[in-house]
Amino acid sequence: MATNKSASAKKAPVKTKAEIKASQKAAKAARKANKPKRFAQIRDAYTLTRERDSKIGIWIGGTFGLTWAICIALGFLFGSPIYATVVSLPVAVLAAVFLFSRRAEKSAYDSIEGTTGAGASVLMSIRKGWTTEAAVEVNKMQSMVHRSIGRPGIVLVAEGGNDVRTLMLEHRRKMERFCPGTPITEIFVGDGEGRISIRKLQRHVQKLPRVLTPGQMREVRTRLKAVGGMNIPLPKGPMPKGARMPKPR
Protein backbone atom coordinates (compact mmCIF):
# COMPACT_ATOMS: atom_id res chain seq x y z
CA MET A 1 0.00 0.00 0.00
CA ALA A 2 2.83 2.37 0.89
CA THR A 3 4.48 1.56 -2.41
CA ASN A 4 1.36 2.53 -4.34
CA LYS A 5 1.05 5.83 -2.44
CA SER A 6 4.65 6.73 -3.07
CA ALA A 7 4.29 5.88 -6.76
CA SER A 8 1.21 8.06 -7.12
CA ALA A 9 2.97 10.90 -5.29
CA LYS A 10 5.83 10.69 -7.73
CA LYS A 11 3.53 10.70 -10.75
CA ALA A 12 1.47 13.71 -9.65
CA PRO A 13 4.19 16.36 -10.21
CA VAL A 14 4.98 14.93 -13.67
CA LYS A 15 1.35 15.27 -14.69
CA THR A 16 1.16 18.83 -13.39
CA LYS A 17 4.24 19.87 -15.35
CA ALA A 18 2.77 18.36 -18.49
CA GLU A 19 -0.45 20.30 -17.98
CA ILE A 20 1.50 23.51 -17.45
CA LYS A 21 3.51 22.95 -20.62
CA ALA A 22 0.33 22.19 -22.55
CA SER A 23 -1.34 25.37 -21.31
CA GLN A 24 1.75 27.41 -22.17
CA LYS A 25 1.81 25.98 -25.68
CA ALA A 26 -1.89 26.72 -26.10
CA ALA A 27 -1.43 30.32 -24.93
CA LYS A 28 1.55 30.77 -27.24
CA ALA A 29 -0.42 29.40 -30.18
CA ALA A 30 -3.32 31.73 -29.35
CA ARG A 31 -0.96 34.74 -29.27
CA LYS A 32 0.48 33.76 -32.64
CA ALA A 33 -3.00 33.35 -34.10
CA ASN A 34 -4.14 36.75 -32.82
CA LYS A 35 -0.95 38.56 -33.75
CA PRO A 36 -1.13 39.89 -37.31
CA LYS A 37 1.53 38.46 -39.54
CA ARG A 38 3.92 41.10 -40.75
CA PHE A 39 4.62 39.42 -44.05
CA ALA A 40 0.90 39.13 -44.82
CA GLN A 41 0.42 42.83 -44.08
CA ILE A 42 3.27 43.82 -46.39
CA ARG A 43 1.95 41.52 -49.12
CA ASP A 44 -1.55 42.99 -48.88
CA ALA A 45 -0.17 46.53 -48.91
CA TYR A 46 1.95 45.74 -51.96
CA THR A 47 -1.05 44.22 -53.79
CA LEU A 48 -3.24 47.25 -53.10
CA THR A 49 -0.48 49.66 -54.09
CA ARG A 50 0.24 47.82 -57.34
CA GLU A 51 -3.40 48.25 -58.39
CA ARG A 52 -2.84 52.01 -58.60
CA ASP A 53 0.92 52.09 -59.13
CA SER A 54 1.84 49.40 -61.65
CA LYS A 55 5.55 50.37 -61.55
CA ILE A 56 5.94 49.94 -57.80
CA GLY A 57 8.06 46.79 -58.27
CA ILE A 58 10.43 48.60 -60.63
CA TRP A 59 10.75 51.50 -58.20
CA ILE A 60 11.51 49.21 -55.26
CA GLY A 61 14.04 47.10 -57.18
CA GLY A 62 15.67 50.15 -58.70
CA THR A 63 16.02 51.87 -55.33
CA PHE A 64 17.51 48.76 -53.75
CA GLY A 65 19.97 48.17 -56.61
CA LEU A 66 21.03 51.80 -56.97
CA THR A 67 21.59 52.28 -53.23
CA TRP A 68 23.61 49.08 -52.96
CA ALA A 69 25.67 49.92 -56.06
CA ILE A 70 26.53 53.39 -54.75
CA CYS A 71 27.60 51.99 -51.37
CA ILE A 72 29.77 49.31 -53.03
CA ALA A 73 31.35 51.95 -55.27
CA LEU A 74 32.20 53.99 -52.19
CA GLY A 75 33.72 50.85 -50.69
CA PHE A 76 36.01 50.44 -53.70
CA LEU A 77 36.88 54.10 -53.46
CA PHE A 78 37.98 53.79 -49.85
CA GLY A 79 39.63 50.39 -50.30
CA SER A 80 37.07 48.23 -48.44
CA PRO A 81 34.74 46.75 -51.08
CA ILE A 82 33.87 43.55 -49.18
CA TYR A 83 33.09 45.42 -45.97
CA ALA A 84 30.98 47.95 -47.88
CA THR A 85 29.08 45.18 -49.67
CA VAL A 86 28.06 43.51 -46.41
CA VAL A 87 27.31 46.68 -44.45
CA SER A 88 25.41 48.40 -47.25
CA LEU A 89 22.97 45.52 -47.77
CA PRO A 90 20.66 46.50 -44.87
CA VAL A 91 21.01 50.14 -45.95
CA ALA A 92 19.72 49.25 -49.42
CA VAL A 93 16.84 47.26 -47.90
CA LEU A 94 15.95 50.19 -45.65
CA ALA A 95 15.94 52.57 -48.62
CA ALA A 96 13.64 50.25 -50.58
CA VAL A 97 11.26 49.86 -47.62
CA PHE A 98 11.16 53.63 -47.13
CA LEU A 99 10.32 54.20 -50.79
CA PHE A 100 7.63 51.52 -50.65
CA SER A 101 6.01 53.03 -47.56
CA ARG A 102 5.91 56.49 -49.14
CA ARG A 103 4.40 55.28 -52.42
CA ALA A 104 1.93 53.05 -50.55
CA GLU A 105 0.83 56.05 -48.49
CA LYS A 106 0.41 58.14 -51.65
CA SER A 107 -1.61 55.36 -53.27
CA ALA A 108 -3.84 55.08 -50.21
CA TYR A 109 -4.58 58.81 -50.25
CA ASP A 110 -5.27 58.69 -53.99
CA SER A 111 -7.85 55.94 -53.41
CA ILE A 112 -9.85 57.91 -50.80
CA GLU A 113 -9.35 61.48 -51.97
CA GLY A 114 -12.63 63.03 -53.07
CA THR A 115 -14.76 60.25 -51.57
CA THR A 116 -17.37 60.77 -48.88
CA GLY A 117 -15.98 60.14 -45.41
CA ALA A 118 -12.32 60.31 -46.42
CA GLY A 119 -11.57 62.57 -43.46
CA ALA A 120 -12.98 60.00 -41.05
CA SER A 121 -10.74 57.29 -42.54
CA VAL A 122 -7.68 59.46 -41.92
CA LEU A 123 -8.73 60.38 -38.38
CA MET A 124 -9.42 56.76 -37.44
CA SER A 125 -5.91 55.80 -38.54
CA ILE A 126 -4.59 57.99 -35.68
CA ARG A 127 -5.09 55.43 -32.92
CA LYS A 128 -2.69 56.31 -30.13
CA GLY A 129 -4.29 58.84 -27.80
CA TRP A 130 -7.25 59.62 -30.06
CA THR A 131 -10.86 58.48 -30.35
CA THR A 132 -12.89 59.41 -33.42
CA GLU A 133 -16.60 59.32 -34.08
CA ALA A 134 -17.48 59.65 -37.74
CA ALA A 135 -20.37 61.67 -39.13
CA VAL A 136 -21.71 63.18 -35.91
CA GLU A 137 -23.48 65.72 -38.12
CA VAL A 138 -24.75 65.01 -41.65
CA ASN A 139 -27.08 66.82 -44.02
CA LYS A 140 -28.90 65.74 -47.16
CA MET A 141 -26.08 67.12 -49.35
CA GLN A 142 -23.76 64.53 -47.74
CA SER A 143 -21.72 67.19 -46.02
CA MET A 144 -20.59 65.92 -42.65
CA VAL A 145 -18.67 66.68 -39.48
CA HIS A 146 -16.44 64.17 -37.66
CA ARG A 147 -15.38 64.49 -34.03
CA SER A 148 -12.04 63.44 -32.55
CA ILE A 149 -10.97 63.70 -28.92
CA GLY A 150 -7.36 63.81 -27.82
CA ARG A 151 -4.92 65.76 -25.68
CA PRO A 152 -5.46 68.90 -27.83
CA GLY A 153 -9.16 68.81 -26.88
CA ILE A 154 -12.10 68.35 -29.23
CA VAL A 155 -11.23 68.44 -32.93
CA LEU A 156 -14.10 68.87 -35.39
CA VAL A 157 -13.31 67.98 -39.00
CA ALA A 158 -15.77 69.04 -41.71
CA GLU A 159 -16.13 67.65 -45.23
CA GLY A 160 -18.36 69.16 -47.90
CA GLY A 161 -19.28 72.45 -49.52
CA ASN A 162 -19.99 75.80 -47.92
CA ASP A 163 -23.15 74.36 -46.32
CA VAL A 164 -20.95 72.32 -43.97
CA ARG A 165 -20.15 75.49 -42.03
CA THR A 166 -23.69 75.47 -40.65
CA LEU A 167 -23.21 71.89 -39.47
CA MET A 168 -19.90 72.84 -37.91
CA LEU A 169 -21.48 75.75 -36.04
CA GLU A 170 -24.32 73.58 -34.75
CA HIS A 171 -22.03 70.87 -33.44
CA ARG A 172 -19.62 73.37 -31.92
CA ARG A 173 -22.49 74.83 -29.91
CA LYS A 174 -23.36 71.33 -28.69
CA MET A 175 -19.78 70.72 -27.59
CA GLU A 176 -19.62 74.07 -25.78
CA ARG A 177 -22.80 73.13 -23.93
CA PHE A 178 -21.71 69.60 -22.99
CA CYS A 179 -18.02 70.36 -22.36
CA PRO A 180 -17.67 74.01 -21.35
CA GLY A 181 -14.10 75.24 -21.24
CA THR A 182 -12.73 72.43 -23.40
CA PRO A 183 -10.62 73.65 -26.37
CA ILE A 184 -12.38 73.10 -29.70
CA THR A 185 -10.49 73.11 -33.00
CA GLU A 186 -12.28 73.38 -36.33
CA ILE A 187 -10.74 71.92 -39.48
CA PHE A 188 -12.26 72.09 -42.95
CA VAL A 189 -10.98 69.46 -45.37
CA GLY A 190 -10.43 70.42 -48.99
CA ASP A 191 -8.15 72.19 -51.43
CA GLY A 192 -9.60 75.68 -51.22
CA GLU A 193 -8.54 78.65 -49.13
CA GLY A 194 -8.76 78.04 -45.41
CA ARG A 195 -8.96 74.27 -45.86
CA ILE A 196 -6.54 71.43 -45.11
CA SER A 197 -5.73 68.87 -47.79
CA ILE A 198 -6.70 65.29 -46.97
CA ARG A 199 -3.02 64.35 -47.40
CA LYS A 200 -1.96 66.80 -44.68
CA LEU A 201 -4.85 66.17 -42.28
CA GLN A 202 -3.19 63.51 -40.13
CA ARG A 203 0.03 65.45 -39.70
CA HIS A 204 -1.90 68.66 -38.98
CA VAL A 205 -3.97 66.99 -36.23
CA GLN A 206 -0.94 65.33 -34.64
CA LYS A 207 0.87 68.69 -34.44
CA LEU A 208 -1.91 70.39 -32.47
CA PRO A 209 -0.72 71.57 -29.03
CA ARG A 210 -1.58 69.29 -26.12
CA VAL A 211 -3.54 71.23 -23.52
CA LEU A 212 -5.52 68.53 -21.68
CA THR A 213 -4.19 66.13 -19.10
CA PRO A 214 -5.03 62.42 -19.53
CA GLY A 215 -7.60 62.74 -16.74
CA GLN A 216 -9.30 65.72 -18.39
CA MET A 217 -9.34 63.90 -21.71
CA ARG A 218 -11.07 60.88 -20.14
CA GLU A 219 -13.62 63.19 -18.52
CA VAL A 220 -14.44 64.75 -21.91
CA ARG A 221 -14.89 61.31 -23.45
CA THR A 222 -17.20 60.26 -20.64
CA ARG A 223 -19.36 63.34 -21.06
CA LEU A 224 -19.65 62.93 -24.81
CA LYS A 225 -20.90 59.36 -24.49
CA ALA A 226 -24.25 60.95 -23.75
CA VAL A 227 -24.18 62.80 -27.07
CA GLY A 228 -25.89 60.97 -29.94
CA GLY A 229 -23.95 59.79 -32.97
CA MET A 230 -24.94 60.52 -36.51
CA ASN A 231 -27.51 63.27 -36.98
CA ILE A 232 -29.69 61.90 -39.81
CA PRO A 233 -31.50 64.67 -41.74
CA LEU A 234 -35.27 64.11 -41.73
CA PRO A 235 -37.70 65.69 -44.21
CA LYS A 236 -39.53 68.70 -42.82
CA GLY A 237 -43.02 69.97 -43.53
CA PRO A 238 -46.51 68.46 -43.47
CA MET A 239 -47.15 64.84 -44.29
CA PRO A 240 -48.04 64.34 -48.00
CA LYS A 241 -51.69 63.82 -48.83
CA GLY A 242 -52.74 60.20 -48.93
CA ALA A 243 -49.91 59.10 -46.69
CA ARG A 244 -50.90 56.97 -43.74
CA MET A 245 -49.16 56.08 -40.56
CA PRO A 246 -48.32 52.37 -40.32
CA LYS A 247 -50.75 50.43 -38.17
CA PRO A 248 -49.33 48.78 -35.08
CA ARG A 249 -49.23 45.01 -35.23
N, C-alpha and C positions, 0 to 999 in steps of 0.2 A: 504493500500500500504506500509506504514511504517512497519507494522507487517511482511509482506512478506520479505522486505529487511533485517530486523533484523534477521529473521529466516534463510535466506540464508547466512547471514554473520556468523551466529553461526555454520552452517553446513560445511562451507568451511574449517575451520581448522581441523575438524574431518576427512574429506576426505583426506586432505594433510598428516595427521599423518598416516592414513591407507596406503597411497601410499608409504610413507617412510618405514614403517614396512615391507610392501610387497617387496620393493626393497632390504632391508637389508636381509630378509629371502632368496631372490633369490641369492644374492651375497654370503651368507653363504653356501647355497647349492652348488653353483658353486665351492667354495673353497674346500668343502668336496669332490666333485666329482673329482677335479683335483689333490687333495692331495693323494699320494699313501697310501694305507692302510698298516699299519705296520704288522698286523697279516697276511695279504695275502702275503707280502714279505717273512716273516719268513716261512710260509707254503710252498711257492714255493722253497725257499732255502733248506728246509728240504727234499722235494721231490727229488730235483736234487742231493742232497748229498747222499740220501739213495740208489739211482741208482748205485753209485760207492762204497758206504760204507754201506753194509746191516746191520751192527751192530751199527749204529749210535744211534738208540733208546736205546740200552743196555748201551752204553757208557754214554749217557746223564742221564738216570735214575740212573745208578750206581754212577756217580759223584754227583748227587743231594743227593741220599740216604746216601752215605759215608760221604759227607761233613756235612750233618745235624746230622748224628749219632755221629760224632766226636765232634761237637759243644755241643750236648746234654750231651755227656759223660763228657766233660769239665765242663759243668754246674753242674752235680752231684758231680764232684770232688771238686768244689768250693762252694757247698751248695746252688746253685741257679738254679735248673733244669728247673723250669717254665720260668724264665727270659731268660735262654739260649735257650730254645725251640722257644720262640717267636722271639728273636733277631737273631738267627742263620738261620731262614727261608729265609730271603732275601739274606743272605750270600750263602746259598746252591743254590738258584736260580741263583745268579750271577756266581757261579762256573760252573753250568751247561751251562749257556749261553756262557761263555768264552770258554768252551771246544767245544761247538757246532760251534762257530765262527771259531775256529782254524781248526777243521776237515772239515768244509765247505770250508774254504780257500784252504786247502790241496787238497780236491776233485776237486775244480775248476781248480787248477794248473795242476792236473793230467789229466783233460779232454782236456786241450789246449796244454800241453807240447808235442813238436815234430810236431805240426801242422803248416801249413803255415800261417803266420800272427799272431802268438801267441804274439809276442812282441808288435804289435799294440794294441791288446786287453788289455794288461797290461798297456800300456801308456795311453790309452783312459780312463782307470779307475781312473787315477789321474786327477781329474777335477779342483780342486781349484788352480788357478794360472797357469794352463798349457793349451796349445792348441796343439793338435797332428794332423798331416796329415799322413795318412798311405800310404805306398808304393809310395813314391815320386820318387824312382828309382827301376826298376825291370828289370831283364834279363830273357832270355828264360829258364834258369835253375831254375827259381822261387826263386832266391835269391833277396832280397829286402832291401831297406833302408827306415826307417820311420823318420819323423822329428817332434820334439817337441820343443816348445818355452816357456820359463819360465824365472824366475828371474836369474837362472844360465846362461842364454844365449840360444844358439841353441844347442840342443842335437840330435845327429844323432845315431840311433839305427839300426844295421845291423843284418839280419838273413840270413843264408845260409852257403855255403862252402867257400873255400878260394877265389873263384871268386868274392865274395861280396866285397872284399877289393878294387877292381877296381871301383865298383859302389860307394863305400864310398868316394874314392878319387875324383871322378867326381863331386859328389854332394857337397863335401866340397869346391871345387874350385868355384862352383856356389855361395855358401853362402858367400865366401870371396869376391866375386865380387859384389854381391848385398848388403851385409851388412858388409863392411870393418870395422875392429876393434871390431866386436862382438865376444865374446868368443864362441868357438865351441868345444863341447865335443863329442868324438866318443866312442860308446859302441858296442861291438860285443857280441851277445847273443849266448850262447852255454855252453857246459860242458868242452871244451878243455882249454888249457893254454891261458891266456890272454882274456878269455871270461867270461861273467857274466851269471849265471844261470837264467832261466826265473823266478824262484821263488824269486830271490834276486833283480830282475830288478827294481821293484817299489821302494823298500827301497833305492837302490843305487841312483836312480834318485832324490829322495826326499832329500837325504843327500848332494847333490851337493851344493857348496857354492853359495850364492846369490850375484851376482856382478852387476846386472842391476837394475836401479830404475824402478818403474812402468811406468813412462813416456818413458824411453828408450825401455822397453819391448813392449809397444804399437807401438812405431815407427818401431821396427823390424817386428812386425806382419803386419803392413801396407805395408812395403816394400815387404814382401814375398807374399803378395796377387797377385803381378804381376808374380810370379813364377808359372809355370804350375804344375799340380798335378802329376799323375802317368806317368812315362816315359815308354810307351809300346814299347818293342823291335820289330822292323820291319825287315823282311828278306832283306838282302843285296845282291847285284849282279845283273846281267842282267835279264830281264824278260824271263821266259821259252818260248821255241819255241811253236808256236801255240796259245799262250795266247793273248787275245784281250782286249783292254780297253772297258769298258761298254759304250754303246752309250747313249748320253743324250736324255732324253725323253721330 
